[in-house]
Amino acid sequence: MSISVFTILRQCENCGNMFEAQKRTTRYCTTRCNSQNYKLKKRLEVKKEIETNSNQTLKAKPKVNFVNLELIKEKEFLTVRDVALLFGCSKDTVYRMIKSNEIQARNLNLKLTRIRRKDIEQLFEKPNIEKIEVLEIENCYVMDEIIEKYKISRNTIYNYGKKHNIGKIREKGNTYYSKKDVDNLFNI
């Protein structure tokens, strides 16, 4: 019995070169072509897996719960989350508005802040514009007069002036403070 060894002439599936295959199952000319094709297959598998996962996530339910705005509109006292939904903004924006006193809110307990519906509605009403009183020098004190009358320091006047919005005007290098505001502040 004689065993004949024959070779098969094949074309490499990776590079397309012709080669002599020792077995019928050999598909690549070198180990380099084999590893390149293996890596390509793995990349395509990962890509296909990602595509199927993304299709499944599109079919999944949204994570955000649907909130009925009609229920929120009926409440007298709202949470920060409710106000954020009504305004279409983030909770951080609502907290910023509370901190800057644009919205009146009450903190009942830790993480239990409530806002009255009336306070929110007042944001959108026209504000009452008060007449701005024009200061005249005759109705004002000079710094030295305030110091002498109320026995306080210059720094106190500066600080209280900023803190309590005391009306003042500057003219010819002098600062004049409203008599009405100063008297109301320091007459205790």
C-alpha positions as CSV (number, residue, x, y, z in Angstrom):
1,M,0.0,0.0,0.0
2,S,1.4,3.2,-1.0
3,I,0.5,6.5,0.5
4,S,0.5,9.3,-1.9
5,V,0.9,12.8,-0.7
6,F,-0.7,15.4,-2.8
7,T,-1.0,19.1,-2.4
8,I,-3.9,21.3,-3.1
9,L,-3.5,24.6,-4.8
10,R,-5.6,27.3,-3.1
11,Q,-6.2,31.0,-2.9
12,C,-5.7,32.7,0.5
13,E,-9.0,34.1,1.9
14,N,-7.2,37.1,3.4
15,C,-4.6,38.4,0.9
16,G,-5.7,36.5,-2.3
17,N,-2.3,35.0,-3.0
18,M,-2.1,31.4,-4.4
19,F,-0.4,28.8,-2.2
20,E,0.0,25.1,-1.8
21,A,-2.2,23.8,1.1
22,Q,-1.1,20.7,3.0
23,K,-4.6,20.0,4.2
24,R,-8.0,20.5,2.7
25,T,-9.1,22.7,5.7
26,T,-6.2,25.2,5.3
27,R,-7.6,28.6,4.1
28,Y,-4.7,31.0,4.7
29,C,-1.2,31.2,3.2
30,T,0.6,32.2,6.5
31,T,-0.1,32.6,10.2
32,R,0.0,36.4,9.7
33,C,-3.0,36.2,7.3
34,N,-4.7,33.9,9.6
35,S,-4.4,36.2,12.7
36,Q,-5.4,39.3,10.6
37,N,-8.6,37.5,9.5
38,Y,-9.3,36.3,13.1
39,K,-9.0,39.9,14.4
40,L,-11.3,41.2,11.7
41,K,-13.9,38.5,12.6
42,K,-13.7,39.5,16.2
43,R,-14.2,43.2,15.4
44,L,-17.2,42.4,13.3
45,E,-18.7,40.3,16.1
46,V,-18.3,43.1,18.6
47,K,-19.8,45.6,16.2
48,K,-22.8,43.3,15.5
49,E,-23.3,42.8,19.3
50,I,-23.3,46.6,19.9
51,E,-25.8,47.1,17.1
52,T,-28.2,44.5,18.5
53,N,-27.8,46.0,22.0
54,S,-28.6,49.5,20.7
55,N,-31.7,48.3,19.0
56,Q,-32.8,46.7,22.2
57,T,-32.3,49.8,24.2
58,L,-34.4,51.8,21.7
59,K,-37.3,49.4,22.4
60,A,-36.9,49.6,26.2
61,K,-39.1,51.8,28.3
62,P,-37.8,55.2,29.2
63,K,-36.3,55.6,32.7
64,V,-38.1,58.9,33.4
65,N,-41.5,58.4,34.9
66,F,-44.3,60.2,33.3
67,V,-45.7,62.9,35.6
68,N,-49.2,64.1,35.1
69,L,-49.0,67.9,35.0
70,E,-52.6,68.2,35.9
71,L,-51.9,66.8,39.3
72,I,-49.1,69.3,39.8
73,K,-51.4,72.2,38.8
74,E,-53.9,71.2,41.4
75,K,-51.4,71.2,44.4
76,E,-51.3,74.2,46.6
77,F,-47.7,73.5,47.9
78,L,-45.2,72.2,45.4
79,T,-41.8,70.5,45.7
80,V,-38.7,71.7,44.0
81,R,-39.1,68.9,41.5
82,D,-42.6,70.0,40.7
83,V,-41.5,73.5,40.1
84,A,-38.7,72.4,37.9
85,L,-41.1,70.4,35.8
86,L,-43.5,73.4,35.5
87,F,-40.7,75.7,34.5
88,G,-39.0,73.2,32.3
89,C,-35.6,73.6,34.0
90,S,-33.4,71.7,36.4
91,K,-33.8,71.4,40.2
92,D,-30.5,73.3,40.6
93,T,-32.0,76.3,38.8
94,V,-35.0,76.3,41.2
95,Y,-32.6,76.1,44.2
96,R,-30.7,79.0,42.7
97,M,-33.9,81.0,42.4
98,I,-34.8,80.2,46.0
99,K,-31.3,81.3,47.2
100,S,-31.5,84.6,45.4
101,N,-35.0,85.2,46.9
102,E,-36.8,85.2,43.5
103,I,-39.0,82.4,44.8
104,Q,-40.2,82.2,48.4
105,A,-39.8,78.7,49.8
106,R,-39.9,77.0,53.2
107,N,-37.6,74.2,54.3
108,L,-39.7,72.0,56.5
109,N,-37.1,69.4,57.1
110,L,-34.0,68.0,55.4
111,K,-34.9,67.5,51.7
112,L,-38.5,68.8,52.4
113,T,-38.7,72.2,50.7
114,R,-42.1,73.4,49.8
115,I,-43.1,76.4,47.6
116,R,-46.6,78.0,47.5
117,R,-48.3,78.2,44.1
118,K,-49.1,81.9,44.8
119,D,-45.4,82.7,45.0
120,I,-44.8,81.1,41.6
121,E,-47.7,82.9,40.0
122,Q,-46.4,86.2,41.4
123,L,-43.2,85.8,39.4
124,F,-45.2,86.3,36.2
125,E,-47.3,89.3,37.4
126,K,-46.2,92.8,36.7
127,P,-44.2,94.2,39.6
128,N,-45.4,97.4,41.2
129,I,-43.0,100.1,40.2
130,E,-42.5,102.5,43.0
131,K,-41.6,106.1,42.4
132,I,-37.9,106.5,42.7
133,E,-37.2,109.4,45.0
134,V,-34.7,111.8,43.6
135,L,-32.2,112.8,46.3
136,E,-31.4,116.5,46.7
137,I,-28.4,117.8,48.7
138,E,-30.8,119.6,51.1
139,N,-32.3,116.3,52.2
140,C,-28.9,114.6,52.8
141,Y,-26.2,114.2,55.4
142,V,-22.5,114.5,54.8
143,M,-20.4,111.7,56.4
144,D,-19.1,114.0,59.2
145,E,-22.7,114.9,60.2
146,I,-23.6,111.2,60.6
147,I,-20.5,110.5,62.6
148,E,-21.2,113.4,64.9
149,K,-24.9,112.8,65.3
150,Y,-24.9,109.0,65.9
151,K,-21.4,108.5,67.2
152,I,-20.4,105.8,64.8
153,S,-17.4,105.1,62.6
154,R,-16.9,105.7,58.9
155,N,-16.6,101.9,58.3
156,T,-19.9,101.3,60.0
157,I,-21.6,103.9,57.7
158,Y,-20.0,102.3,54.7
159,N,-21.0,98.8,55.7
160,Y,-24.6,99.7,56.7
161,G,-24.9,101.8,53.6
162,K,-24.2,98.8,51.4
163,K,-26.2,96.3,53.5
164,H,-29.3,98.4,53.8
165,N,-29.2,100.2,50.5
166,I,-29.0,103.7,51.9
167,G,-29.6,106.3,49.2
168,K,-26.6,108.4,48.4
169,I,-25.3,110.8,45.8
170,R,-21.9,112.0,44.9
171,E,-21.3,115.6,44.0
172,K,-18.1,117.7,43.8
173,G,-16.0,115.0,45.6
174,N,-18.4,114.6,48.5
175,T,-20.8,111.7,49.2
176,Y,-24.2,112.7,50.6
177,Y,-26.4,110.1,52.4
178,S,-30.2,110.3,52.5
179,K,-31.4,111.8,55.8
180,K,-34.6,109.7,55.7
181,D,-32.7,106.4,55.3
182,V,-30.0,107.2,57.8
183,D,-32.5,108.3,60.5
184,N,-34.7,105.3,59.9
185,L,-31.7,103.0,60.2
186,F,-30.0,104.5,63.3
187,N,-33.0,105.7,65.3
188,I,-33.8,102.6,67.3
